[in-house]
Amino acid sequence: MPGYERRISRVQIRHRLVGHDCPDTCPPWDDKPAIKQVTKRGTIVGLAIGSIVLISNFQFGLQTGWVSMMSLPSALLAVAFFKQVWPLLYPICCPLSDVEVVYIQSLAVAVGTGPLSFGFIGVIPAIEKFVTFEESGYTRLQGTSFTLGQLLVWSCSLAFFGIFFAVPLRKQVIVKEKLRFPSGSATAILIAVLSGSEVLQEVTNDELMDMRNKRLEHECPEVLRLEEDETEADESMLLTSTNNNNNGDDVVSRRSYDSTNEPTGDTSPYGQNVVILIKTFIVSSAYTILAYFLPILRSIPVFGNYASKHYLWNFQPSPAYIGQGIIMGLPTVSYMLFGSILGWVFLASLARRKNWVDPDADVGDWERGVQGWILWCSLSIMVADSVVGFLVVTTKSIVRFLLVDDKAELLTTIWDDSLQSMLLEEERALNKRSSQSSSRTQETIRLVSATVEHEVDSRHLVTYTTVLSGLLISSMMCVAFIVYIFGSEVIPVYAMIIALLFALLLSILGIRALGETDLNPVSGIGKLSQLIFALIIPKSHPGNILLNIVAGGVAEAGAQQAGDLMQDLKTGHLLNASPRAQFIAQLIGVVWSIILSSIMYICYNKVYDLPNEQIRIPTAVVWIDCARLVAGKNLPERALECSMVLGSIFGLLSLVKNILASLNHPPRWLHYIPSGVAVGVGIYNVPSFTIARFLGGLISHLWLKHQRGDLSMKTSMIVFSSGLVLGEGLCSIVTMTLSSLGVPTWQ
């Protein structure tokens, strides 16, 4: 391929000028894990991008309880920096490989998700702001803030055991079972597009037959487009089988393209996405600064003054909220809007008419107002939905482990050569027809058989010695540090050991749920841990409320970290990156996140009086109320009866939805059954939180429907929403600075 040879020549010249070996951006597939991925430049850029994501997640986590991994925008920002900024700093430099982008993205995710992993948006505010002196076992005064040293020790206690526990699960869930991990797979495809590299696609027999049907219907998928030159495409096509593949890769089909066709210029997917990201970032930043000086922009009473005053029905045209709605999708935000109407129209009106709340209390009062009353309904709905869904996932996992895996192995054993030959013939026909397309693409799809385990060399894996020793040390740190912070009288050692064991077991199911549904039910895992501990720890134990919250925080942290790492490992697996490099990225990112998260929380505590009208820390309220609920605290008048009714209804709906969703052809009406978690979020957050997100989900749905499912438009839409979220999140530092300096607003 002449273009590739020209590119290699330029890279070789650059190598000689630099004076050392640089990795090729498009090396042979089997050589990619050996490329140097843990680099100084990658570490610096990854920490910088992760810091931006962390600041954004802190802002919206404290406001709404919502955080995002930001895998896609992190990868895009990494590529943009090395294409636009890095050459200006170092004109003669090594090119950026796709596996180095994986390392940077993994590092950024590890940093950015720290606020949730360490409990800074829920557990820590709940302990500081709401746990009373009696509920803490007479060890902490309500409202007493943690010191920076205590926050650092707390973060260290939760930061590492989930990472070490996730590593040995990689082979089972990614290599053997090949769980989808949709976000991780989408990130791999984006990196392949931006880098012009090769991405793995594991194809099952059913998928090959679907391809055959589409070919017969003249509907070839877009991702299978080849070069314009049919002759060149045919020459670059490799069809091999297990018998003639020395390393056992069992490649069904591989398509290689001209590596000189890089995504450069404003007309390329890379250039277009960068422009979109910059524009949306500027718009979101401008709104954030303007909203500081004009607070009315954060709460516009579009539904009238009565609805605004008594039921908090306002509209907040936040670009970040709209962007989050785009990411969530129309179904989720629709369920949230349903919850908002259910809670802030029907339940709130019922509580007022029946005088179940104090008529003189402010509507937003968590103790005596409407919001405090409907919160219990929200909590019961979320707990019922999470626990039922968790039990269904657990049951399916056990059944699959006991039955389905054995059947799959039997089918693999008796899978005869004639069927394999037929599938390969179908793939050849697909490739031949696809090669007649006149369109061009940057990415390479490497189709492999899903019946074969594709694994990197053991040299690039984390050794079991490292895993076992790290898991042991991190577990001891978790127990010792938490007992040190709160005291052994309130947090006994045996309780922390039990909490840690539950965290490890529940992390397995959290990883499986994330791999199958793209949703890590960390909130449900935390609540389930609280329920379990309420049964284990006697109510007479001093500080049982504090202990209950801490135990739930440990379980949530383990599931969050394990899920994040597994999602990144899926991205690396599809691009054949080194798992060891990603493991190192996670450790480095977590260490930096410990420091930055603790400092950011201290800053928010210094500048703002939490909770307040704009930063309501709703997740913290859910944590403390759930702990009090399972401990048997008296609820507001009639709140228990309404909570039980709604919890039963949504528990039943969750059971129906989870069971039918596992069918090969689930009924279409299943989408109309609301998600209990989403409905609960819509209830416990004020309507302005939900309305803007619903608007974003609606815009996304209409736009993608107009584009008829164009994959490139989906990527652009994610980039569009990410710019909105990052702009407002990053500018929160500016507004925090203005607030700390006492800069007046324009009322």
C-alpha positions in Angstrom: 0.0 0.0 0.0 1.9 3.1 -1.2 0.3 5.6 1.2 1.3 3.5 4.2 4.9 3.2 3.0 5.0 7.0 2.6 3.7 7.4 6.1 6.3 5.0 7.5 9.0 6.9 5.8 8.0 10.2 7.4 7.8 8.5 10.8 11.2 6.9 10.3 12.7 10.3 9.5 11.1 11.7 12.6 12.5 8.9 14.7 16.0 9.7 13.5 15.6 13.4 14.3 14.3 12.6 17.7 17.1 10.2 18.4 15.1 7.3 19.9 12.5 4.8 18.9 8.9 6.0 18.7 5.9 3.7 18.4 4.2 3.5 15.0 0.6 4.7 15.1 -0.6 1.7 13.0 1.6 -1.3 14.0 0.7 -4.9 13.4 -2.2 -6.0 15.6 -0.2 -8.5 17.6 2.6 -6.0 18.4 0.3 -3.3 19.9 0.4 -4.5 23.5 4.2 -4.2 23.5 4.1 -0.5 22.4 5.1 1.9 25.1 1.8 3.2 26.5 2.7 4.5 30.0 4.4 7.7 28.9 5.2 10.9 30.7 3.3 13.0 28.2 0.3 10.7 28.3 0.3 10.8 32.1 0.4 14.6 32.3 -2.4 15.0 29.7 -4.5 12.3 31.2 -4.3 13.9 34.7 -5.2 17.2 33.2 -8.2 15.9 31.3 -9.3 13.9 34.3 -9.1 17.0 36.5 -11.5 18.8 34.2 -13.9 15.9 34.3 -13.6 15.7 38.1 -14.4 19.4 38.6 -17.4 19.0 36.3 -18.6 15.8 38.2 -18.1 17.6 41.5 -20.4 20.4 40.5 -23.2 18.3 39.1 -22.7 15.5 41.7 -23.4 17.8 44.6 -26.2 19.5 42.7 -28.0 16.5 41.4 -26.2 13.3 42.4 -25.3 12.6 38.8 -21.8 11.9 37.6 -20.4 10.6 34.3 -17.3 8.6 33.3 -16.8 10.9 30.3 -14.9 8.2 28.4 -15.7 9.5 24.9 -14.9 13.2 25.5 -11.8 12.3 27.3 -10.5 10.3 24.3 -11.5 13.1 22.0 -9.7 15.7 24.1 -6.6 13.6 24.2 -6.5 13.3 20.4 -7.3 17.0 19.9 -4.5 18.0 22.3 -1.9 15.9 20.6 -3.0 17.0 17.1 -3.4 20.7 17.7 -1.3 21.7 20.8 1.5 19.2 21.2 3.1 19.8 17.8 3.4 23.5 18.7 5.3 22.6 21.8 7.4 19.9 20.3 7.5 20.2 16.5 9.6 16.9 16.3 7.8 14.4 18.4 6.5 10.8 18.4 3.1 10.2 16.9 0.2 9.3 19.2 -0.9 5.7 19.0 -4.4 4.4 19.7 -3.2 2.3 22.6 -1.7 5.4 24.2 -5.0 7.2 23.8 -6.5 4.2 25.7 -4.0 4.8 28.5 -4.8 8.5 28.6 -8.6 7.9 28.6 -8.3 5.3 31.4 -6.3 7.7 33.5 -8.8 10.5 32.9 -11.7 8.3 34.0 -9.9 7.1 37.1 -9.5 10.8 38.1 -12.9 12.0 37.1 -15.0 9.5 38.9 -13.4 10.2 42.3 -16.2 12.3 43.7 -18.6 9.3 43.5 -16.1 6.6 44.3 -15.0 8.3 47.5 -18.5 9.3 48.6 -17.9 13.1 48.3 -21.3 13.7 46.8 -23.3 11.5 49.1 -21.7 9.7 52.1 -19.4 12.5 53.4 -22.0 15.3 53.1 -24.6 13.0 54.8 -22.2 12.4 57.8 -21.2 16.0 58.1 -24.6 17.7 57.6 -27.3 15.4 58.8 -26.0 12.7 61.2 -26.8 13.9 64.7 -24.6 13.7 67.8 -26.7 10.7 69.1 -26.7 8.9 65.7 -22.9 9.1 65.5 -22.5 7.3 68.8 -21.8 10.6 70.6 -18.5 11.0 68.7 -19.4 13.8 66.1 -21.3 17.0 66.5 -23.8 17.6 63.6 -22.3 20.1 61.2 -18.7 19.4 62.1 -16.6 19.3 58.9 -13.9 16.8 58.2 -10.4 18.1 58.0 -8.3 17.8 54.8 -6.2 15.1 56.5 -9.3 13.1 57.4 -10.6 13.3 53.9 -7.3 12.1 52.5 -7.3 9.1 54.9 -11.0 8.4 54.1 -10.3 8.5 50.3 -7.3 6.2 50.7 -9.4 3.7 52.5 -11.8 3.4 49.6 -9.5 4.0 46.6 -7.8 0.7 45.9 -9.5 -2.5 46.8 -12.1 -2.2 44.0 -9.3 -1.9 41.4 -7.3 -4.9 42.6 -10.5 -7.0 42.8 -11.6 -6.1 39.3 -8.4 -7.3 37.6 -8.9 -11.1 38.0 -12.5 -10.7 36.8 -11.4 -9.4 33.4 -10.7 -12.8 31.9 -14.1 -14.1 32.8 -16.4 -11.2 31.8 -14.4 -9.8 28.9 -12.3 -12.6 27.4 -14.6 -15.6 28.1 -18.1 -14.3 28.4 -17.5 -11.2 26.1 -20.0 -9.0 27.8 -20.8 -6.0 25.7 -20.0 -3.0 28.0 -21.7 -0.6 25.5 -19.9 2.6 26.6 -16.5 0.9 26.6 -17.2 -0.5 23.1 -18.3 2.9 21.8 -15.1 4.5 23.2 -13.0 1.9 21.4 -14.7 2.6 18.1 -14.3 6.4 18.5 -10.5 6.0 19.3 -10.2 3.7 16.2 -11.9 6.3 14.0 -9.8 9.2 15.3 -6.5 7.2 15.1 -7.2 5.4 11.8 -6.5 2.1 13.6 -8.0 -1.3 14.0 -10.8 -2.3 16.4 -11.9 -5.8 17.3 -15.4 -6.9 16.7 -16.4 -10.3 18.1 -19.1 -11.8 16.0 -21.4 -14.6 17.1 -23.0 -17.1 14.8 -26.3 -15.4 15.1 -24.8 -12.0 14.2 -23.2 -13.6 11.1 -26.6 -14.9 10.1 -28.1 -11.5 10.6 -25.5 -10.1 8.3 -26.4 -12.7 5.8 -30.1 -11.6 6.0 -29.2 -7.9 5.7 -27.0 -8.7 2.7 -29.9 -10.5 1.0 -32.1 -7.5 1.7 -29.4 -5.2 0.3 -28.8 -3.5 3.6 -25.1 -3.8 4.3 -24.1 -2.1 7.6 -22.2 1.1 7.4 -19.3 -0.1 9.6 -18.4 -2.7 6.9 -17.7 -0.1 4.2 -14.4 -0.7 2.3 -12.1 1.2 0.0 -13.3 2.6 -3.3 -10.8 0.6 -5.2 -12.2 -2.9 -5.2 -9.0 -4.5 -6.3 -7.0 -2.9 -3.5 -9.6 -3.9 -1.0 -9.6 -7.5 -2.1 -5.9 -7.6 -1.9 -5.9 -6.3 1.7 -8.6 -8.7 2.8 -7.3 -11.6 5.0 -9.5 -14.7 5.6 -8.0 -17.2 7.9 -9.1 -19.8 10.3 -7.9 -21.4 13.5 -6.0 -24.1 11.7 -3.7 -21.8 9.8 -3.3 -19.1 12.5 -0.2 -19.7 14.5 -1.2 -17.5 17.5 -4.8 -18.9 17.7 -6.4 -15.6 17.0 -9.1 -17.3 14.8 -9.7 -14.2 12.7 -12.8 -14.6 10.6 -12.2 -11.5 8.6 -9.9 -8.5 8.6 -10.0 -5.4 6.6 -7.0 -3.0 6.3 -7.2 0.5 4.9 -4.8 3.1 3.7 -3.3 4.6 6.9 -2.6 8.0 5.2 -6.4 8.6 5.3 -6.1 10.4 8.6 -8.9 12.4 10.1 -7.5 15.9 9.6 -9.1 19.1 8.6 -12.5 20.5 9.5 -14.3 18.2 7.1 -13.1 15.0 8.8 -15.0 13.4 11.7 -12.2 14.5 14.1 -12.3 18.1 12.9 -16.0 18.4 13.0 -16.2 16.9 16.5 -13.5 19.2 17.8 -15.4 22.2 16.4 -18.6 21.0 18.0 -16.9 20.5 21.4 -15.3 24.0 21.4 -18.5 25.8 20.4 -20.7 24.0 22.9 -18.1 24.5 25.6 -18.0 28.3 24.9 -21.9 28.5 25.0 -22.1 26.6 28.3 -19.3 28.6 29.9 -21.0 31.9 28.9 -24.2 30.8 30.4 -22.5 29.8 33.7 -20.9 33.2 34.1 -24.0 35.1 33.1 -26.2 33.0 35.5 -23.9 34.0 38.4 -24.7 37.7 37.8 -28.3 37.0 36.9 -29.6 34.4 39.3 -33.1 34.6 37.7 -31.6 32.5 34.8 -31.3 29.6 37.3 -35.0 29.6 38.2 -37.4 31.0 35.6 -41.1 30.7 36.8 -42.5 29.7 33.4 -45.4 27.8 35.0 -46.6 30.8 37.0 -45.7 32.2 40.4 -48.1 29.9 42.4 -46.5 26.7 41.0 -43.1 28.2 41.5 -43.7 29.2 45.1 -45.6 26.1 46.4 -44.3 23.3 44.2 -41.0 24.6 42.8 -42.0 24.3 39.2 -39.4 26.4 37.5 -37.3 26.1 34.4 -33.5 26.3 34.5 -32.1 26.6 31.0 -28.8 25.1 32.0 -26.8 23.9 28.9 -25.2 21.2 31.1 -28.6 19.9 32.2 -29.6 19.7 28.6 -26.4 17.9 27.7 -26.9 15.4 30.4 -30.4 14.8 29.1 -28.9 14.1 25.7 -26.5 11.5 27.2 -29.3 9.9 29.2 -31.6 9.4 26.3 -35.3 10.1 25.9 -36.6 7.0 27.8 -34.7 7.7 31.0 -35.6 11.4 31.1 -39.2 10.6 30.3 -39.3 8.4 33.3 -37.8 11.2 35.3 -40.4 13.6 34.1 -43.1 11.1 35.0 -41.6 11.0 38.5 -41.5 14.7 38.8 -45.2 15.0 37.9 -46.0 12.1 40.3 -44.1 13.7 43.1 -44.4 17.4 42.7 -48.0 17.5 41.4 -50.0 14.5 42.8 -48.1 13.5 46.0 -47.2 17.1 47.0 -50.8 18.2 46.5 -52.2 15.2 48.4 -49.8 15.9 51.3 -50.8 19.5 51.4 -54.6 18.9 51.2 -54.5 16.2 53.9 -52.2 18.3 56.2 -49.6 15.6 56.3 -46.9 18.3 56.2 -46.5 21.5 58.2 -48.5 24.2 56.3 -46.1 26.9 57.5 -43.0 25.1 56.5 -41.1 26.0 53.4 -41.8 23.7 50.5 -38.1 22.8 50.2 -37.7 21.9 53.9 -36.3 18.4 54.1 -37.7 17.9 57.6 -41.2 19.4 57.7 -41.9 20.5 54.1 -43.4 18.9 51.1 -39.9 17.9 49.8 -39.1 16.0 53.0 -42.4 14.1 52.8 -42.3 13.0 49.2 -38.6 12.0 49.6 -39.7 8.9 51.4 -41.9 7.9 48.5 -38.9 8.5 46.2 -36.6 6.4 48.4 -39.0 3.5 48.6 -39.4 3.4 44.8 -35.7 3.5 44.2 -34.9 0.8 46.8 -37.6 -1.5 45.5 -36.6 -1.1 41.9 -32.9 -1.5 42.7 -33.3 -4.5 45.0 -35.6 -6.4 42.6 -33.4 -5.6 39.6 -30.4 -6.7 41.6 -32.0 -10.0 42.5 -33.1 -10.7 39.0 -29.5 -10.0 37.7 -28.1 -12.3 40.4 -30.5 -15.1 39.6 -29.7 -14.8 35.9 -26.0 -14.9 36.6 -26.3 -18.0 38.8 -28.5 -19.8 36.2 -26.1 -18.8 33.4 -23.1 -20.0 35.4 -24.7 -23.4 36.3 -26.5 -24.1 33.0 -25.9 -21.9 30.1 -22.1 -22.0 30.2 -22.1 -25.8 30.0 -24.5 -25.8 27.1 -22.4 -23.2 25.3 -19.3 -25.4 25.7 -21.3 -28.4 24.4 -22.4 -26.5 21.4 -18.9 -25.3 20.7 -17.7 -28.9 20.9 -20.2 -30.2 18.4 -20.0 -27.2 16.1 -19.0 -28.9 12.9 -16.8 -27.7 10.1 -19.6 -27.4 7.6 -21.4 -24.8 9.6 -18.2 -22.8 10.2 -17.5 -23.0 6.4 -21.0 -21.7 5.7 -20.6 -18.7 8.0 -17.2 -17.9 6.5 -18.7 -18.0 3.0 -21.4 -15.6 4.2 -18.7 -13.3 5.5 -16.9 -13.5 2.2 -20.1 -12.5 0.4 -20.6 -9.6 2.8 -17.0 -8.4 2.3 -17.3 -8.6 -1.5 -20.6 -6.7 -1.6 -19.3 -4.1 0.9 -16.1 -3.6 -1.2 -18.3 -2.3 -4.0 -19.3 0.7 -1.9 -17.8 4.1 -3.1 -17.5 5.5 0.4 -14.3 5.6 2.5 -13.7 5.2 6.2 -10.9 5.6 8.7 -11.5 2.7 11.0 -10.7 -0.9 10.4 -13.1 -3.6 11.7 -11.3 -6.8 12.7 -14.0 -9.5 12.8 -13.1 -12.5 15.0 -15.0 -15.5 16.1 -16.8 -15.0 19.4 -16.4 -18.7 20.2 -12.6 -18.3 20.7 -10.9 -16.5 23.6 -8.7 -13.7 22.3 -6.1 -12.7 24.9 -2.9 -10.8 25.0 0.4 -12.3 25.9 0.9 -13.0 29.7 3.7 -10.4 29.7 1.2 -7.6 29.4 -1.1 -8.9 32.1 -1.1 -8.0 35.8 0.5 -10.8 37.7 -1.6 -12.6 40.3 1.1 -11.9 42.9 0.5 -8.2 42.4 -3.3 -8.7 42.5 -3.3 -10.8 45.7 -0.8 -8.7 47.6 -2.5 -5.5 46.5 -6.0 -6.8 47.4 -4.7 -7.8 50.9 -2.9 -4.5 51.6 -5.8 -2.3 50.2 -8.3 -4.3 52.3 -6.2 -3.8 55.5 -5.9 -0.1 54.7 -9.7 0.2 54.3 -10.5 -1.4 57.6 -7.7 0.3 59.6 -8.2 3.8 58.2 -12.0 3.8 58.6 -11.7 2.5 62.2 -9.1 5.2 62.8 -11.3 8.0 61.6 -14.5 7.1 63.4 -13.2 5.0 66.4 -13.5 1.4 67.1 -16.5 2.0 69.5 -18.7 3.1 66.6 -17.1 1.2 63.7 -15.9 -2.1 65.1 -13.3 -4.0 63.1 -15.5 -7.0 62.5 -18.2 -4.8 60.9 -15.7 -3.3 58.5 -14.5 -6.8 57.5 -18.1 -7.8 56.8 -18.7 -4.6 54.8 -15.6 -5.2 52.7 -16.6 -8.8 51.9 -20.1 -7.6 50.9 -18.5 -4.9 48.8 -16.4 -7.5 46.9 -19.3 -9.8 46.3 -21.7 -7.1 45.2 -19.0 -5.7 42.9 -19.2 -8.9 40.8 -22.9 -8.4 40.2 -22.4 -4.6 39.6 -19.8 -5.4 36.9 -22.1 -7.9 35.2 -25.0 -5.5 35.2 -22.7 -2.8 33.7 -21.5 -5.2 31.0 -25.0 -6.2 30.1 -27.0 -3.0 30.5 -24.4 -0.2 30.5 -25.7 0.8 33.9 -23.7 0.2 37.1 -26.3 0.0 39.9 -24.0 1.5 42.5 -26.8 3.3 44.2 -28.8 0.1 44.5 -25.7 -1.7 45.7 -25.2 0.9 48.4 -28.8 0.7 49.5 -28.8 -3.1 49.5 -25.7 -3.0 51.7 -27.5 -0.7 54.1 -30.4 -3.1 54.3 -28.1 -6.0 55.0 -26.3 -4.2 57.7 -29.5 -3.1 59.3 -30.2 -6.9 59.8 -26.6 -7.6 61.0 -25.9 -4.7 63.4 -28.3 -4.5 66.4 -30.3 -1.3 66.6 -28.9 -0.8 70.1 -25.4 -0.5 68.8 -24.1 3.1 69.4 -23.8 5.0 66.2 -25.7 2.4 64.1 -26.8 5.2 61.7 -23.2 6.3 61.1 -22.1 2.7 60.7 -24.9 1.9 58.3 -23.9 4.9 56.0 -20.2 4.0 56.1 -20.9 0.3 55.2 -23.0 1.4 52.3 -20.3 3.8 51.1 -17.7 1.0 51.1 -20.0 -1.2 48.9 -20.7 1.7 46.6 -17.0 2.5 46.2 -16.0 -1.0 45.4 -18.7 -1.4 42.7 -17.9 2.0 41.2 -14.2 1.4 40.9 -14.5 -2.2 39.7 -17.0 -1.2 37.1 -15.0 1.8 35.8 -11.9 -0.3 35.4 -13.8 -3.1 33.6 -15.3 -0.6 31.2 -11.9 0.7 30.4 -10.5 -2.8 30.1 -13.2 -3.5 27.5 -12.0 -0.5 25.5 -8.4 -1.7 25.7 -9.4 -5.3 24.8 -11.1 -4.2 21.6 -8.0 -2.1 20.6 -5.5 -4.7 21.8 -4.0 -2.4 24.4 -2.0 -3.6 27.4 -4.1 -4.4 30.4 -1.1 -3.8 32.6 -0.8 -0.2 31.3 -4.5 0.4 32.0 -4.0 -1.0 35.5 -1.1 1.4 36.0 -3.3 4.3 34.7 -6.0 3.5 37.1 -3.6 3.5 40.1 -2.0 6.8 39.1 -5.4 8.4 38.4 -6.8 7.3 41.7 -3.8 8.7 43.7 -4.3 12.1 42.0 -8.0 11.9 42.4 -7.6 11.3 46.2 -5.7 14.6 46.5 -7.8 16.7 44.1 -11.2 15.4 45.3 -10.4 16.1 48.9 -9.2 19.7 48.1 -12.3 20.3 45.9 -14.6 19.2 48.7 -12.9 21.5 51.2 -13.3 24.4 48.7 -17.0 23.7 48.3 -17.4 23.6 52.1 -15.5 26.8 52.5 -17.3 28.8 49.8 -20.9 27.5 50.1 -23.1 26.8 53.0 -24.2 23.3 52.0 -27.0 22.5 51.4 -28.4 25.6 49.8 -30.8 26.5 47.1 -28.5 25.8 44.2 -26.4 22.9 45.7 -29.0 20.7 47.4 -26.8 17.6 47.9 -29.9 15.3 47.3 -27.8 12.1 47.4 -26.7 12.9 50.9 -30.3 13.3 52.0 -31.1 9.9 50.4 -28.2 8.2 52.3 -29.2 9.5 55.7 -33.0 8.9 55.2 -32.3 5.3 54.0 -30.1 4.7 57.1 -32.9 6.1 59.4 -35.6 4.1 57.5 -33.8 0.7 57.9 -33.0 1.6 61.6 -36.8 2.0 62.3 -37.0 5.8 62.7 -40.5 7.2 62.7 -41.6 8.6 59.3 -43.8 11.7 58.7 -47.5 11.2 58.9 -48.8 8.7 56.3 -45.4 8.6 54.6 -45.0 4.9 55.5 -48.3 3.9 53.9 -47.7 5.8 50.7 -44.1 4.5 50.5 -45.2 0.9 50.9 -47.8 1.2 48.2 -45.5 2.9 45.7 -42.6 0.6 46.6 -44.8 -2.5 46.0 -46.1 -1.2 42.7 -42.6 -0.3 41.3 -41.1 -3.5 42.7 -43.6 -5.5 40.7 -43.0 -3.4 37.6 -39.3 -3.9 38.0 -39.8 -7.7 38.2 -41.8 -7.7 35.0 -39.4 -5.5 33.2 -36.3 -7.3 34.1 -37.7 -10.7 33.3 -39.2 -9.8 30.0 -36.1 -7.8 28.9 -34.1 -11.0 28.9 -36.2 -12.6 26.2 -34.9 -12.9 22.7 -37.7 -10.7 21.4 -39.0 -8.6 24.3 -42.4 -7.0 23.7 -42.4 -3.4 22.4 -44.7 -2.2 25.2 -41.9 -3.0 27.7 -40.5 0.5 27.0 -43.6 2.1 28.6 -42.9 0.5 32.0 -40.9 3.2 33.8 -37.7 2.6 35.6 -38.1 3.0 39.3 -34.7 4.5 39.8 -35.4 7.2 37.2 -38.8 7.9 38.6 -37.3 8.1 42.1 -34.7 10.6 40.9 -37.5 12.7 39.3 -39.3 12.8 42.6 -36.5 13.7 45.0 -35.0 16.4 42.7 -36.9 19.6 42.0 -38.7 19.9 38.7 -36.2 22.3 37.2 -33.6 19.6 37.4 -35.8 17.3 35.3 -37.3 19.6 32.7 -34.1 20.7 31.2 -32.9 17.1 30.9 -36.2 16.0 29.3 -35.6 18.8 26.8 -32.2 17.4 26.0 -33.4 13.9 25.6 -36.2 15.0 23.3 -33.8 17.0 21.2 -31.5 14.0 20.9 -34.3 11.7 20.0 -35.7 14.0 17.3 -32.3 14.7 15.8 -31.2 11.1 15.6 -34.6 10.1 14.2 -34.1 12.6 11.5 -30.7 11.2 10.8 -32.1 7.7 10.7 -29.6 6.2 13.1 -26.4 7.5 11.4 -23.6 6.3 13.7 -21.5 9.4 13.0 -24.4 11.6 14.1 -24.6 9.6 17.4 -21.0 10.3 18.1 -21.4 13.9 17.3 -24.4 14.2 19.5 -22.3 12.7 22.4 -19.6 15.2 21.7 -22.1 18.0 21.6 -23.6 17.1 25.0 -20.1 16.6 26.5 -19.1 20.1 25.6 -22.2 21.5 27.3 -21.5 19.5 30.5 -17.7 20.3 30.6 -18.2 24.0 29.9 -20.5 24.6 32.9 -18.6 22.2 35.1 -15.2 23.7 34.5 -16.6 27.3 34.9 -17.9 26.3 38.3 -14.4 27.1 39.5 -14.9 30.7 38.2 -18.2 31.1 39.9 -16.8 29.6 43.1 -14.0 32.1 43.0 -16.4 35.0 42.4 -18.6 33.8 45.3 -15.6 33.5 47.7 -14.5 37.0 46.8 -18.0 38.4 47.5 -18.6 39.7 43.9 -22.2 41.0 43.9 -24.9 39.6 41.6 -27.5 41.6 39.7 -30.8 40.8 41.4 
